[in-house]
Amino acid sequence: MENELKRNKENAIAFYKMAYEGRPTEAVAIYVGDEYIQHNPLVGNGKQPFIDYFNRMFNEYPEKSIEFVRSVAEGDLVALHTHQIWPGNDQYVTMDFFRFDSNGKIVEHWDSMQQIPDKSAHNNTMY
């Protein structure tokens, strides 16, 4: 079980990084199962809408960056905590959740994004 959790975390990071850096077709071919259920309301359901969205994001914002801050795996789920920087130093903290099938392929995705504010009520970071 521990090997599966480690594999799923590594695959979730590789999948997201590959798609984010402009290779979503390859990411889907390698890491996604027979179905892909999408819960982000800005992205259509299924594999092709995912590919189309990430191709568009890469073409419109090729200089965006992502840092994988941490990953957590439990059962068939992996959570990724990331720091994204978009043009104009527009920064976001994100949480992505991936569900894996019994073959170790991603079949479902949820996410939440929050823009990092200029001011905070404390000195803690969002990481």
N, C-alpha and C positions, 0 to 999 in steps of 0.2 A: 504493500500500500504506500509506503513512504517513497519508493521509487516512482510510482505513478504520480504522486503529488509533486515531486521534484520535476518530473518530465512535463507535467501540465503547466507548472509555473514557467519553465523555460520555453515551452511552446507558445504560451500566451504572450510572453514578452517578444519572442521572435516574430509572431504573427502581427502584433500591433506595430512593432518597429518597421517591419517590411512594408506594411500597408501605408504607414505614416510617411515613410521615405520614398513613396511613389511606385511601389511594386505590389499593389493590392491583388492583381490577378494571380501572381505567383503565390502570395500569402494564402489566398483562398484555396488554390490547388493543393498546397502542402498541408495546411493546418485545419481546414474546415471539413466537417462531415457531410453527410447527404443533405442535410437541411441547415439553414442558418436563420434563426429567429432573432429579429432585431427589435429592441425596445426603445431605442433612441428615436424620438419623434421627428428628427430632422433627416433621418436616413430610412429609405424604403426597406421593406422586409425582403429577405432573401440574399443570395450571393451576388447577383448582378447589381442590385442597387447599392450594396456595400462597395463593390468595385468602382462603380460610377462615382459615388460620393468621394472616395479617397483619391481617385484620379483627378477629380475637379479640385479638391483641396490642394493637392500637390501642384497642379498647374497654376492655380491662383495664388498660392502662398508657398513657393518652393523653399524659402529660407526659414520656415518655421522649424522649431527644434523640440525635442522631447527628452526628458530624463526620467528613467524608471527609478523611483525613490524606494519603493518596497513592493513586495508581492507576498500574498498570503494564500494558501491553499487548504481546503477542507472538503473532503468527499469529492464530488465531481465539479466543484467550483474553484475558481481562481479570482482573486481581487488584485488589481494593479493600482497603485497610487503613483501618479505621475505629476511632473512639472512641465508645462508646455509654455514656450515663448513664441509668440507670433510677431509679425512685423509691427514696428512702432513700439517694441518692448511691451506688448500686450500679453500679460502673463495669466495663466490659469492653473489651478490645481484640479486634477481630475481623479475620479475613482471609476474604474471599469471592472465589471464582473463578467466572467465567461463561464459557461457551463460546458462540460466536456461529455462526450458519449463514452461508451465502454471501450471504444477503439482509440481513445486519446485524441479525438478530434473535437474542435469547437463547434457547438451547435446552437448556442444562444448567447446573447450579449445585452447587458444593461450598462448604463453609465450616468454619471453626474459630473457636471463641470461648474466651477465657481471662479469668477475672475478674482485675482488677488488684489485686494484694495490697497490704496496708497497709504491709508492710516489704519491702525488697529488699536483696540482698547487695552492691549498688552504687548509685551515684547517677544512673545512666542511666534515662531514661523508657522506656516500652514503645513509643515512637514515634520 
